[in-house]
Amino acid sequence: MEVTSSLFNSNSARLTGGGIYTNSEYHAVLTNCTFGFNSADDGGGLYGEDRGIRIVNCIFWGNVDDRGVHEYAQIDAPSPEVTSSCIYDGDPNDAYVPFGWEASNIDDDPLFIRHPDDGGDGWGVGDNDDFGDLHLRGSSPCVNAGVLPDDYLPYSTDMDGQPRILGFRIDIGADEATPLVAISRPRGGEVWVSGSRHEIAWENYDFDGAVDIRFSQDQGDTWETLAHNVPNVGSGTVYLPEDVDSDGCMMLAVPNDPDLDIANIESGAFTVRLDSPGPPVQSRWKSLGGDFGRTGLSESHGPELGCIKWEFKMDAAVRGSPTIGFDGRVHIACDDGRLYTLDRDGSLLWSYETNSPLLSSPTIGPDGTVYVGGDEGRLYVIDIDGNLRWTHDCDGTVYSSPAVSEDGDVYVCSDRGTIYALGQDGGNLWSFEIKRPGRVPIGAILASPTIARDGTIYIGGLYDPNLYALDPIDGSIRWTCSFEPGSGLFASPVVAPDGTIYQTLLYDRHLHAVKPETGAVLWSTDLLDPNCGWFDAEQVEEYDYADGWSEPALGPDGTIYVNLLDPFLRAVEPNGKIKWVRQLGMMGGFMLTVGSDGLIYATSDDGYLCVVEPDGREVARFETNRWLSFPAIQADGTIIVADTMDDSGWVTDANNTVWAISTLCGDGQTLDLHRPEDLDGSGIVNLVDLDLLATSWLTCTDLYSVDPDAKLYPTGDIDRDSCVELTDLALIGPPWRGEE
């Protein structure tokens, strides 16, 4: 027999079990029940013959038998298992607790709203019987004191049909106490900075009066009021006290009227510490393969040919791009929950464990601080030496990279559709929520914010066909650029030196140029235009579905390099005209970086890093067997690229690697980044390469093989069309003859 969320009040029995009687046939399990003021000769509350009785989260109070109101009048059964329950024993001030305090039981008055009263003439006599109100007062020790039962269902309700959990834990007894005010932000485990400004959020049930926001730095032993008479709208802003340094901080929202008896649930314990930014350092501020302004430009040029200088293995996949920081350091956010920081030579300097998969590329602040978000929705801010400075909890998973302004303000987005503006101390400045068109439940921001040179913030959502320009002071909209209905932003906006914004979209095959002053579209170029002269009818038909999943990159002469989800790399002039198109393999999804000398570095879903000259000629390639992240360039010209997780989630020994490729090669070392025709990486095209081509002659492969270790292209497939044939033989001739 199982009974849950039930009230047994003022019942009586002539012999045993005024509230309930059970024998060995039933094996009773009682969960979140209240037994109050019942009576019987024996066991006024419960009388049982079953040794298997289990009682969890129950209240037994005021029950009486022939011996009076005492412990065994509450429960009279052989060796019941009683946990997390409130049991009357006559003296709540002594050390004894019925059935053991070790089992989280208590013997304190549950503080019912009103006790039953028979009017002094016995029950059932006259019309003066009052069965009382056994709902809990807000100050009851049973509030938020229960334990989640093993068979708890998420949509369970109490005896009134209210949600079974209103605070952070279940209450003891049949009732979830209301009115109630429960802090929902901060969450336990956050790290805030002393003196910073924060939005405190709470949930309330059956209470609409004003609240005071209180703060404790000693785990609730003492409280100080930070804000008085705050309107009960679910949130309010406070400044933390100065000079606080404690791991035992809590927040509480209480009624402004001290006479109201309302349940108040404090936040989980969080940390407040002293903090200040470090001194400015020379940092690359690279993120997503582009520089701080997301233009894709690099301060240095990478290698045209090269060898693996070092590689670094991790325990899980890399979701985003490595980031180059202070002194050439390489920061890697990993699916294993760690942020790895390597020195310029690939040695591990430090790692920070977040205990949650990190999904975005790290971003570097002006003092070398690293900003990275993860699956649990928390932004981690880690100083140059690997120490946690502060955190910010977003309302959803952080897939995109944060952006950091020159003065240290931080802009971070969640997949719930909100962008948060934070001060350099983590304090709340403002937030902005992306629209939710139609029946879409969330705004879903997956693109990273972009900061213009005048500080304007550009951002858009996955399901919202608008690019927003936000004022960095208050988050107000300066302008909105509306694209075709049904499109959305997955890739970040890219800002050119003259301020022009370049944007690709999902469900749209155009590159759009947007005027920064007004948000007007300057031009839109169809990147698969059948009339542009670069595509034949068959290609247009095959890739008609292709749209913009990755950011464009800008060359030093202003050329925009861009692709759709297809194998074509395009070069577009600043007026929107397509200069050239280059097919790189058979699969799409390029991520692009451009060096200061104009070399384009393109990584694709097929596991290749391709080096392309500004005229569109592919001059070198580096091969792996998995997807590659955005390339990043160190100041000394080393190219950094990571093996990232593909959409199938395959993880093999080839995954979880970061490579550094440099022009510095040892004597006789094979080139890892080599000419397409130099099949053995020897540095020259000769008979060995011809032999390798001949060995794989007429071999073809399946691009969509389900085997994760299958090669996409045979060894001799120079043009990467998945077959070794005459076109490849024709390509090997000119470099062999020195006509390259």
N, C-alpha and C positions, 0 to 999 in steps of 0.2 A: 504494500500500500504506500503510495506516494502522495503527499499533500504539500502544496506550495502556495505562498502568498495568501494565506487564509487567516481569518480572524475568528477566535473562539472567545466570546465575551459574555460573562454573567450567566453561564449555563450551570445546571446542577444535576446530580445523579444521587440516587438513594444509597448505592453501594460504592462503586469505584469509577474513577475517571470522569470527573465533572466536565472537563473539556473534551477529552477523547480517551477511549479505552481500546487497547490492542492486545491480541494474544499471539501465540506462536505461529498462527497461520498467515499473518499479515506481513511480517518483516517491515515494519513501518519506517519510512524515510520522511522526515518533516523538514521542510526548507522554507525559510522566511515566513514563519507563522507567528502570530501573536496570541498567547493564552493569558487572558486577564480576568481576574475576579470570578473564576469558576469555583464550584464547590462540590464536594462528595465526602462520603465517609472516609475513603482513602484516595489519595492522589487527586486532589481537587483540579489540578491542571491536566495531568496525564497519568494514567495508570496503565502499566504494560507488563505482560508476562513474557515478552519476547526479548531474548538476549541480543538480538540483532538490531535494536532500535538505533537509528541515526538521526541526530538533531543538529541542524546547521542554520545559523543566522536567525534563531528564534528568540522570542521574548516570553518568559514565564514570570508573571508578576501579579501579586495580590490574590493568588489562588489559595483556597482554604480547605482543610479537612477537619475531622473531629478533634485533631490536636492543635488546630489554629492555623495561623499563617506562618509557614516555615519552609525550609528548603524542600523537604520531601512532600509537602503539600503541592509543590510545583511539579515535580517529576518523581514518580514512584515506580521504578522499573529496575530490573537486574542489569547492572553494568551497562547503561546506555552510553553510546558514543556522542558526546556533546561538544561542539566546537563553535567558536565565534557567536556565542549566545549570551543573553542577559538574563540572569537567574536571581530571583529574590532569595536572600539568606538571613534577613533580619538585621545585619550590621554591615553596611557597605564600607565602613571605615577600618575594619580589621583586615589582616593580611590574607584571610581565607577567602577563596572564591570557589563557589560550587563547580565541581567537575574540572577545576584547575585553570589558573590564569595562563598556564603554558599552552593551553589549547585556545587562547585568545578569548576566553570567556570573561565577562564582567558581572559585577553585582551592584552596579549603580542604578539609581532611580531612572527609568527610561523617560520620565517627564512626559506623560500623556497629557493631551490637551485638557481632559476632564475625566475624573474617576466616576465610575457608576455609583448611584445612590438610590436605595430602595425607598427613600422618604421616611425611614425610621419605623415603618409598620410592616416590613417584610415584602418580598417580591410578590407581585400579583395582587396585592391588597390596595384598593383604591386606584386612583389615576395619577399617582405621584411618583411612579417609577421612572428613574433617569438612568439609561444605560451608558451614559457618559460618552466620551469621544476619545477613542484610543489611538487617534493620530498622534504622531510625535511632534513635540515642540521643536523649534529650530535649534535650541540649545541642548537637545537630548544627546547623551553620550552614545546613543545607538546610531546617530547620523554618520554616514560615511565610515562605518566601523565594521562592516561585514566582510566576508570573503567570497569571491566568485565561486559558486558551486560548479562541480565538474560537469553537470548536465545543463548549465546555464544556456539559454537561447537568447540571441541578440535582441529580439523584439519582445522579451518578457515584460509583463506589467505587474504592478502591485495590486492591492485589493481594490483600489479605485480606478484601475485601468490606466494609470499613469506609467510612463517608462520606468522600468525596474531600477535603472541607474540614472539619477539626476545629477549627482555630483561626479566624483572621480571613482568612487567605490560604491558598492551596494550598501544600503542601510540594513541594520538588524531589525527583524520584525516584518510584519505584513505590509507596512506603510513606508513609502519613500517620502520623507518629510518635505512639506511645502508650507509656507513660502520658503524659497531657497535662492541664494545668490552664490554662484560658484565661479571662481577665477578660471578662465581658459587660456589666458596669455599673461604672464610667461608660463611656458611649460617647464617641468622639472628638467634640470640638466643644462639650461642655457647659461651663457656667460655674458654678463653685461659690464659696462664700464661705469665706475663711480662718477656721479654728477651728470650722466647722460640723460637724454629725454626719451621717454618710451610711451607707447600706447599700451595701456592695460585693458584687457578685454574680459568680459564676464558673461555668464548666462544666468538668467533669472526665471523663476517659476512662481507665478501667482503673487508677484510683488512688483509694483511700479513706482515706488517712491524713490527719492534721491538717495545716493550712497556717499560714503566717505571711503577713500582709498587709503589703505594702511600698509605699512612696510615693516618687516622684521628682519634683522640681521643676525638673530640668535635662535633660529629654528622655531619661532613663534613664542618664545618666552616673554618677550616684550615687543610692543608695537608702537610705531609713530605714524601720525596721520600726514599723508603727503598732499591730499586734496580733499576739501570739504564740499558737501552739498553738490555733488556731481550729478547731472541729469542721468537717469537710468536708461540710457540708450544703448547699453552693451559695451561701451568702451569710453575711455577717457585718457588724457595725456598727463603724465607726471614727470618731474625731474627727480632722479635718485639723489640722495644726500651725498655730499662730498666726502672724500676720505674713507669710504667704506671698502673693506677688504675682508670678505667673508664667503665661505662656501655654504652657509646655512641661511640664505636669504629667502623670504617668502613675501607674497602679496596677498591682500585680503580686501574684499569690498563688503562693507557693512552698512546697514540702514543708517541714514543720517539721523533718524529718530531713535534715540537709545532705548526707548520703551518698547519697541517692537521686538517680538521674539521670533527671529527668522534664522533658519539654518544658513551658516556662512561657511563655504568651503574654500580654504586657502589654496594657493598654487603649490605645485611641487617645489622642493628646494632647488634653488639656483645659485649661481655664483655672481658676486659683484666684486670687481677688483680694480685697483689703480692701474691706469694705463695712459700712455701718451705715444704719439707717432714717433718713429725714429727719424734720424736726419735723412735728407734727400740723398739718393744714390743714383748712379747712372744705370738705368735699367732699360731693357728693350721694350717692355710693356707689350709683348706680343701675345695675341690670343686668336685662336681660330685661323692661324696662318696669316693673319693680317697684323698691321701695327695697331697702335692704340685707337686710331681713328677708323679702324676697319677698312683701310684702303688697300691692303694687300702689299703695300710697298715695303721694302726691306732696306735697312741702312747699309747692308753689305751684299756682295754677290756670292752665290753658292758655287759649288764645283760643277764643271761640265763633265768631267770624268773623275772617277775617284774610287777609293777603297774604304772598306769598313774600318773606321778608326777605333771604335769600341761599340759594344752592344750591352744592353742591360736587360735582364730577365726579371719578370715579376710573377706573382702567383695567380694572377687573373688578367682579364683583358683590359685594354685601355679603350674607353668610350670616346674620348675627345682627342684633342691635339696636345702634344708637348708644348710647353711655353718656355721661352727664353727670358731669363730674368737677369738680375744683378750679376756682374762679373762672369757672364756666359753660363750661369747656372741653368739647368734643365729641370723644370717642374712637371711632374707626371701625375695626373689624377687617375686612380686605378679602380677597377670594379671590385677589388678586394677591400675597399674602404680606406686605403692608405694614400696619402699624398707623399710621393717620393721626390726628393730634391737631390740632384746629382751635380757634382762640380763639372767644369767644362770638359774634363777628361773622362767623365762617365763613372767616377767613384761616388758611392752613396755618401752624402753629407748628413742627411737626416731623413726620417720619415715620420709622418704624423698619422695616427690611427683614429679614424672617425667612427668606426663600427657601422658604417652604412656605405653602400656602393656610391662612388663618386662618378657622376655622369657628365659633368661639363669640363671644358678646358679651364685650367687655372688662369687667373688674371693677376697682374703684378701692379701694385700701387707705387706711388712716387718714392716711398721709403723702403721699397723691396718687400713689403708685406704681400702675402699670397692670399687670394680670395678664391674660394671654390665651393660649389654647392653639390648636393647629393640627393639620393633617392628619398630619404626621410624628410626632405624639405628644409634642411638647415644649411645656412651659409656659415662656413668656417673661415675665420680670419686669423692667419698664422704669420707670426713675425719672421724676420729674415733668418733667425736661428732655429726655427721650428717650434716655437712656443705659441700656444693658443692665446690670442689677444681677446677676441670676443666672438659671439655668434649672433645670428638672427634667424628666427624661425619664420619661414614663409608659410603660406596656406596650402602649399602643394609641392610636388617634386620640382627640384631645380635642374632643368635639362640644359639651360643656356649658360654662357659665361657671364659673370658680372662685368660691369664697366665701372671704371674708377676715374674720376676727373682729376685735373691737375692739382686741385686743392684738397683732394682726398675724399670727396663725396662718392658714395657707392650706390650703384643702381643694379638691382637684382630682381629677376622675374621668377614666377612660378607657373607650373602648368595649369593652375587654376585661373590664370588670366590676370594676375596682378603684378605690377611693377612697384617695387619699394625703393624710395630714395632715403638713404641713410647717411648720417654724418660720419666723419672719420672716427668718431668714438662709438659708432653703432647706433646712435640715437635716431629715432624716427623723425624724418623731415616731412614727407608726404607719401601718398600712394595713389596709384591710378589703376582703374580696372578696365580691361578691354571689353568691348561689347560682346554680347552672347546672342547672335542672330537666331531667329526662329526658335526651334526647340533644343538647340545646342545647350547643354547644361553648364558648360564652362567656357571661359575665354581662351584658355590654352595658349600661353606664350612659350614658344620653343626657340624663337630667335633671340639672339643677344641684343641688348640695347646698344645704340651707337651714339657717341657724343660728338656733336659738331664743334667747330672751332670757337663758336660764340657760346658754347655750353648747352645749346638745345639738345634735347634727348629725342632720338628717333626710335620708335618701337611699333610693332604690329603683332597681331595674333594669328593663330593657325586657321581659325574659322571666321575671321573678320577681314573683309577685303579693303582695309584702310591702313594707311601709314600715318601715324600720329607724330606731330612735332610738339613736344611738351616743354613748358617753361621750367628750367631747373630750380627756380626759386620756390614755386608752389605747386608744380605739376599740372597747371592749367594748360588747355590745348591752345597752341599758337595757330596751328592750321591742321587740316586733315586732307590727305590725298586719297581719293577714292578710286579703286580699280574696279575691274569687272566683277559683278556679283558672282559668288561661288568660288572666287580665288582666295588665297590666304598666304600669309607670310611664314615660311619655314626658315628661310635664309635671312641673315641680318642685312640691314641697309649698309651700303658702302659709300663713303663720302670722298669725293675727289678734292684736290688742293684748292680748286675754285669754289668749293662748296656744293657742287652738283651731287645729287644723291642718285645712286644706281641701285635698282631693286629688281630681283627676280621673284616669281610667285609660283605657288602651287596651282595646278589646274590652269596654267597660263604659260604659253611658250614665248613670251616677249621679254625683252630687256627694256625696262622703263628708266628714263632719266627725269628726275624731279627737280624743280626749281626751289632752292632753299628758302627764298624770301616768302613765297606764297603757297608752296605745295602744288603748284600747277605742273602738269606733265609736259615736259619740253618735247619729248619724242618717245615713241615706243617702237622697237624693232622686233619684227617676227624672226626669231632665231631659227625657224625651220621654213622660211619663206620659199615656196616652190619656184618663185620668179626671180630669186636673187642670183641664180646662176651657180650656186654651190652645191645643190642637192638634185639628185635625179628623182623621178616620180616614185620609184620603188622605195627609196630611202624616206621620202616624205610620208608615204603610206605606212611604212614599218614603224616609224618613230613619232607618229602623229600624237601619241599619248604623252610624249615627253614634256616635262615641266621643270621649274627651277627649284632645286633642292639645296644648292650650295651658293656661297657668295661669289660674286665676280671679284677679279683682282685687277689692279691698275698698274700699267707699265710706266716707266719714267717719262715716256713721251705722251702720256695721257691715254694711250690705247686701253680699252677695256677688254679683258679676257674673261670669257664666260662660257658656260655650257648648260645644257639641259640634262635630263636623265637619259642621255644617249651617248654614243662614243665620239661626239664631235666637239672639238675645242674651237671656239670662235674668237677672232680678234675683231673688235668693233671700234670704229673711230668715234671721237667725242661728239660728232654730229649724228651718230646713229647708223652710219653706213657700215656694212660688214666688209672688212678688209680681206680676210681669208678664213677658211675653214680647214681644219686638219682632223682626220679620223685617227684616233689612237686606240687600236684594238677593237673589240667587238662589244664591250660593256661600258656603261656610262657611270655618271656620278663623280665627276672630277672635283677634287679640292685643290685650290690653286694658291701658289705664292710666286711673287715676282722679285727677282734680285735687282740690285741697283744697276747692273749692267744689262737689264732687260731680259735675261733668261727666265723662262717660265718653268715652274716645277708643278707638275700635275700628277696627283695620285688618283687611282681609279679603283672601282669595285673589283677589277680583275687582279689586283695585287701588284701592279706596276707603279713605279715612280718614273715618269718620263720628263726629260729635259728638252724643252722646245725653244728654238731661237725666235727672236721677234718677227722673223719672216714666215714662221710656221713650220720650219723644218725640224723634225725630231732628230736630235743629235746624240742622245744617250738614254739608257734605261737601266733601272734597278728592279730585279724580279724577286717577289716573294710568292707565297701561295695563299695569302689572305688579304682582306681589305687593308688599306693604309690610311692613316690620318692625314690631316693637313701637314705639309712640310713646314718646318721652321728653320731659320738661318741664324747661326751664331755669328758674332762679330768677326771671327777669323775665317768665315766662309764655309764652315762645316754645316752640312744640311742634316737636320734631325727629323726622323720620321718614325712613327710607331705603327706596329701591327695591331689593328683594332678589330673588334668583334663585328662579324657580318650579321645580316638580318636573320640568319638561320640559327645563330647562337653557337655555331661550331667552335670548339676550343680544342686545339691540338698542340703538339709540342712546338709547332711553328708559331703559335700565337704568343702573346704576352711579352713581346720584345720591342725594345726601342733601339734603333740603329743611328749611329753617327757616321756620316760618310764625308771623307775629306780628300783633298787632292794629294795629301801626303801619303805616298805608297812606298813600301819597302822594295828593295831590289828584287825583281822577279815576282813581286806580288801580283796576283790576278786582280784585274779590275772588277769590282762589284757593280759599279756604275760605268757602263761601257757603251760603245757604239752599237746600234741595233744589229749591224752585220757582223760584229766581232763576237761570234757566238761563244767562244771560250774565254773571253775577257783578257786576252793576252796583250791587247794594245795594238795589234795589227790584224788585218784581214788576210788570211792565207789559206793554204790547202787544208789545214786543220779545220777551219770553219766550213770549208766546202765539204769535207768529210762528214762533219756533224749534220750538215744539211742533207747530204746524201743518205745518211743513216736513217733519217726520219722522212725520207722522200715519200710523198703521197699519203703520209699519215694525217689523219684528221681527228679532231676531238669534239666532245659534246660540251658546249658551254654551260649546259644546265644539268650536268651530271650530279647525282645525289651523293657521290663519293667526295667527302670533304678534302681528301688528299689527292684527288685527280688533278693533273695539270690542265689548265685551260688551253694552253698553246703548246704544240710540239716544239722541240728544241730548235728546229730549223725554220720555224714560222716567223720570218722577219717582219712581215707586214701585219701579223697578228690577226689573221682572218680565220684562224682555227684549222688551216690546212697548209701543208708544205707542198708547194707546186711551182709552176714556172714563174709566177710573179716574185717569189722569194729568190729564185735563182737569178732573175734579172736584177734584183736589188743588190746582190752580193758582188756583182761584177765591177761597178765603178770604183768602190773603195779598194777592191783588190788591185785594180789597175792604177790606183793613186789618183783617181779623178774626183775624189770627194771634195 
